[in-house]
């Protein structure tokens, strides 16, 4: 039976969407889960919500694009728990526009959070995993990082970079007992998609061989597998969870 009993896990951007689903899944499997998120209101509300379930969760407000904040938060976790077993790099933003309309600020904002943020968190956390000789690092990429997408130069570049960093870290950290993998979601029904017209969602579904959109739990389940001992020999992989759209 899959379990994360006794594991200390960090989920970035864990207050909503894929991050929230992953945080709840990990907690349900016995992990102590720390949510690193910039949205304090949502982060604190989620901790209060989960108190009634018996799950052990904490919230730290930080900006993953700021290395000093991330490094201090990692130090605090080590001081409190003595280890970090799992890191899920999930925090991300979008600032969509075609190349000719994309501003320099929108380019940089997405790169700062979606790429540099992943670097910052992994750099801050991985030394503690190396010390223990154990770790699971899971970074959320996207099928956009594999195939590109109209109007998403910044997002596609960042998500492709996440895959490249995952492969590099798998080579560097694998010998230290740390498994590093990426997950590439396709069309997943989150708050962003819920705000779209149903007609647009139907067109998206039609492109997927399974003829349906995924949900946040589909990603959370894969993250839980990769975080578990059942995935002990998976390293450097990018797992597409997309209903077959990447075929």
N, C-alpha and C positions, 0 to 999 in steps of 0.2 A: 504494500500500500504506500502510495506517495506521501511523504511527510517532509515538512520543513521545521520540525520541532527543534527548538534550541538555536535556530539560525537568527542572526541579526541581519536584517535586510534594509537597504535604502532604495526608495523609489523616488525619482525626481519627477516633478509635475504630477504628483499623486493625488491632487485634489479633485480631478475631474477626468472624464473620458477613459482612455486606455490606462492611464496611471492609476486612477481610482479603482478600476476593475482589478488591476494587478495587485494593488495594495490589499484589497479585500480578500483576494484569492490567497495570497501569501499568508495573511493573518489567519485565514480559515484553516490553513495547513499547519499552524502552530508557530509560525515565525513571529518575532518581534519586528515590526515594520516602522521605519522612520520615513516620513514624507518630507522631502525637500521641495518647497514650492514658494513662489513669490506672492501667491494670493493668500494672505493671512486669514481673511474672513472665511474663505472656503476650507482652508486647511484646519482651522480650529473647529469649524462646524463638523467636519468629518470625524475628527477625533472624538468629539462629544457624542456624535451619532453612534460610533462604534463601541463606546463604553458599555452600552447596554448589552452587547453581544458577548462580552468577555474577551474580545480580541485585544491584543496589546499593541497599540499604535501610538506614535508620537509625531509632532509636527515641529519643523524648524523653518522659519521664513528666511529664504535667501534667494539670491540671483545666481543661477549656475554660471552665468557669463563672468562673474566676479570671482577670480581664483582665491583671493584672500578670504572671502566669506565661506567658500566651499571648504577650504583647508581648515579653517577654524571649526566649522561644523563637524568635519571628520574627526578632528582632535577631541571635540566634546563627546562624540559617540564612543570613542576609544576610552576616554576617561570614565564614562558611565557604564559601558558594557564590556570593555576589554577586547573587543574584536569587531570586525565587519566581515560577514560571510558573503553577502550578495549585494550587487549594485545593479539597478535597472536604470539606464539612461533613457528616460522617456520625455523629459521636458522639451517642448518645442513650440514654435510659433509659425504663422504664415503671413506673408506680406506679398500677395500675388499681383503680378503685372507682367505684361509682355516686355521683352528686352528694351524696346525703344521707349517704354513708359516707366520702367522701373527706376526709382530714385536710388541714389547712392546710400541714403539712410536706410531704405527698405532692404537693400542688399545686405548691408552691414548688420542690421538688427537680426536677420535670420541666421546669418553666419555666426554671429556672436552667441546666440542661444543654441541653435541646432547642431553646430559643429564645435565651436570653442567650448561651449558648455559641457559637451560630452568629454572632450579632452580634459577640462578642468576637474571634473568629478572623478574620472578614472585615474588621473595623475595623483589626486589627493588621497584616494582610497586604496589604490593598489599596493602601496608599500606595506600597509597593515596586513593585507592578504598574503603578501610575500613572507612576512614575518611568521605567519601561522602555517604557511605551506598549503593554503586552501583558499579558493575563491571562485565565485561565479559572477561574471560581468556580462550583462545582456543589454545591448543598445538597440533602440527602436529606430530602424531606418524606414524605408518605404519602397514600394515598387517603382515609385517615381525616381528613386536613386538608381534603379537598374535600367530604366527605359526612357527617362525624361518625361516632361509633361508641358504642354502649352501653357505659357504664363507663369511658370514656376522655375525660372533660372536659378534663383537663390535657394529655394527649397530643394530642388533636384541636386544642385551642387553640394549642399550640406549633407543630404542623405547618402549621396554617393561617397562622400568623404567619410561618413560613419562606417560604411562597409569596408573601405580601404584601411581605416584605423583598426577595425575589428580584426582583419586578417593579419595586420602587422603585430598587434598586441597578442594575438593567439600564438604567434611564433616567439615573441619575446617572453611572454608570461606563462605559456604552457608548461615549460620546464620547471616553473616554480609552483606548480600545482593549481594553476588558475585557468579555468575554462572561459574563453571569451567568444561570444557569439552575437549575431545580429538577427533581428526579426524584421521582415519587410511586409507590413500590412498593405492590403489593397483597399477596396472601398469598404470602410468600416463605419457603421452607423453610430455616430457620436453627436454631440450638440451641434457641431458645424453642419453636418448633413441634415439633421432634424430641422434646421432653419431653411432648407431648400424646398422649392415647390415639389410636389409629389410627381409631377410630370418629369422633372429633371432626374429624380431618383429612379423612376422607371427606365429612363434611358441608360442610367448607370447599370442597373440590374441586367439590362439586355446585353451588355458587353461581357458579362461574367458567365462562363460556362455553367456554373451552378444556378444561374438566373436568380440570384439573391445577393443582398448585401451582408457583410459580416457584422458581428457585434463585438463590443469591447471584451466580452468574456472569451471570445475565440482567441484573442491575443493574450489575455491573461492566462489561459490554459497552457498555451505554448511557453510563455514565460515561466510558469510554474514547473513545467517539465524540464526546461533548460536549467532552472535553478536547483533541481533535485539531483540526487545521486543516480537516478535512472539515466541521466544524460552524461554520465561520467566520461564517455569517449567521444563526445561531440565537441569539437574545438575549431574555431575559425569559420564556422558555417554561417550562411545567411539563409534563413528559412522564410520562404514566402508564404504568407497566410492571406490568400487573395481569391479563393474560389476558382482559381485557374485562369485568371485574366492575363497572367504573364506568359501563358503558353503560346 
